[in-house]
């Protein structure tokens, strides 16, 4: 029986900075097809620049119109932008982010699909140039990951935590810039995601 797997998220999910123009989702698809006999359909609905509000507001049109068996949600790094050299707040307050996460997951609940939410990966903070207006901080990522994980626990949704493990990787070799994995990084994500789905009987 055909299994339909969808992905919603941001530029990292979209596959930005993969020199082969695949991204981790397509790379994961290749791994699945090489190891499974069932037919699969893969739909990458991630958009570059998206934040949690963008994803939640598009969900009705893009998720409810498709019959997904599994939906992977990988979003949030664009919610954590800070203006440099100021005490300004994050682009999205904590309360607002929680509201949009619940809105998105309420929509997904209307489907028959299983859901997996990924955490956010570490940032190479020193790769933000001094003249850049925006920056992101790992302290914000850690806090946000805890919030997202708590929401998933409340809703009994699978949460794929990677941040702690990725802190021990040599990010300088597998990132293209401060936040985007390069081709090698995308391949690592693909393999890790496949292993997680396989171990949790989600394929």
C-alpha positions in Angstrom: 0.0 0.0 0.0 1.3 3.5 -0.9 2.4 5.6 2.0 2.3 9.3 1.7 4.9 11.2 3.7 4.8 15.0 3.9 7.3 17.6 5.3 6.4 21.1 6.4 9.1 23.6 7.6 11.6 26.2 6.7 14.7 26.6 4.5 16.6 23.8 6.3 13.7 21.4 5.6 13.4 22.8 2.1 17.0 21.7 1.4 18.8 25.0 1.2 22.6 24.8 0.9 22.6 21.2 -0.4 24.8 21.4 -3.4 23.0 18.5 -5.0 19.6 20.3 -4.6 18.1 17.4 -2.7 17.9 18.4 1.0 17.7 15.9 3.8 14.0 15.0 3.0 14.8 13.8 -0.5 17.9 12.1 0.8 15.8 10.3 3.4 13.4 9.3 0.7 16.2 7.6 -1.2 17.2 5.7 1.9 13.7 4.6 2.6 13.2 3.4 -1.0 16.5 1.5 -0.9 15.4 -0.4 2.2 11.7 -0.8 2.0 9.6 -2.7 -0.5 6.4 -0.7 -0.1 5.8 2.2 -2.5 6.1 5.7 -1.0 5.2 9.2 -2.1 7.2 12.1 -0.7 5.9 15.7 -0.6 8.2 18.5 0.5 6.0 21.5 1.5 8.7 23.4 3.3 9.3 27.1 2.4 12.4 29.2 2.7 12.0 31.9 5.3 9.0 30.4 7.0 8.3 30.8 10.7 5.7 28.9 12.8 3.0 31.5 12.0 3.5 31.0 8.2 3.4 27.2 8.5 0.3 27.2 10.7 -1.5 29.7 8.4 -0.9 27.5 5.4 -1.7 24.2 7.0 -5.4 24.1 6.2 -4.8 24.4 2.4 -1.6 22.3 2.2 -2.3 19.5 4.7 -6.0 19.0 4.8 -6.1 18.8 1.0 -3.7 15.8 1.0 -4.0 12.4 2.5 -0.8 12.0 4.4 0.1 8.9 6.4 3.0 10.7 8.1 3.7 14.4 8.5 7.2 15.6 9.6 7.3 19.1 11.1 10.6 20.9 11.1 10.1 24.6 11.8 11.2 27.3 14.2 14.6 28.7 13.6 13.1 31.8 12.0 11.1 32.5 15.1 14.4 33.2 17.0 15.8 36.2 15.2 17.2 39.0 17.4 18.3 42.4 16.4 22.1 42.8 17.0 23.4 45.3 19.5 20.1 45.9 21.2 17.9 44.5 23.9 15.0 43.9 21.6 12.8 40.9 22.1 12.6 37.9 19.8 10.5 38.4 16.6 7.9 36.2 18.2 7.0 36.2 21.9 6.9 32.8 23.7 3.2 33.0 24.1 2.6 33.8 20.4 4.8 30.8 19.3 2.9 28.5 21.6 -0.4 29.7 20.2 0.7 29.0 16.6 2.2 25.6 17.5 -1.2 24.6 19.0 -3.0 26.0 15.9 -0.8 23.9 13.6 -1.1 20.7 15.6 -4.9 21.2 15.9 -5.1 21.2 12.1 -2.9 18.1 11.9 -5.1 16.4 14.4 -8.0 16.7 11.9 -6.1 14.3 9.6 -5.5 10.5 10.0 -1.7 11.1 9.7 0.9 10.3 12.3 3.1 13.3 13.2 6.8 13.8 14.1 8.2 17.1 15.2 11.9 17.7 15.1 13.8 20.0 17.5 16.0 22.8 16.3 19.7 22.2 15.6 22.6 24.2 17.1 23.7 27.5 15.7 27.3 28.5 15.0 26.9 31.9 16.6 30.3 33.3 15.5 29.4 32.9 11.9 27.1 36.0 12.1 29.3 38.8 10.8 29.7 41.9 12.9 27.9 44.0 10.3 24.9 41.7 10.3 21.7 43.2 11.7 20.3 39.9 12.9 21.6 37.1 15.0 20.4 33.9 16.7 21.5 32.4 20.0 21.8 28.8 21.1 20.3 29.8 24.5 17.1 30.7 22.6 17.2 27.4 20.7 17.6 25.4 23.9 14.6 27.2 25.5 12.4 26.8 22.4 13.3 23.1 22.0 12.0 22.6 25.6 8.8 24.4 24.8 8.2 22.4 21.6 9.0 19.1 23.3 6.5 19.9 26.1 3.7 20.7 23.6 4.4 17.4 21.9 4.3 15.5 25.2 1.0 17.1 26.1 -0.4 15.9 22.7 1.3 12.5 22.6 3.2 13.5 19.4 6.6 12.0 18.6 9.4 14.4 19.2 12.8 13.9 17.6 15.5 15.5 19.9 18.9 16.0 18.2 20.4 19.2 19.7 22.5 17.6 22.4 24.0 15.0 20.0 24.7 17.7 17.3 26.6 19.8 19.8 29.3 17.1 19.7 29.5 17.2 15.9 32.1 19.3 14.1 29.6 21.8 12.8 32.2 23.8 11.0 32.5 21.0 8.5 28.8 20.2 8.0 27.3 23.7 8.0 27.3 26.1 5.1 26.7 29.2 7.3 25.4 29.8 10.8 22.3 27.6 10.6 22.1 25.8 7.3 23.7 22.3 6.9 25.7 21.7 3.8 25.3 18.5 1.7 27.1 16.4 4.3 24.9 17.8 7.0 21.8 17.1 5.0 22.9 13.5 4.6 23.4 13.1 8.3 19.9 14.5 9.0 18.5 12.1 6.4 20.1 9.1 8.0 19.2 10.1 11.5 15.6 10.8 10.5 15.3 7.4 8.8 16.7 5.6 11.8 14.2 7.5 14.1 11.2 6.6 11.9 12.3 3.0 11.6 12.9 2.5 15.3 9.5 4.1 16.2 7.6 2.0 13.6 6.5 5.1 11.6 7.4 3.8 8.2 
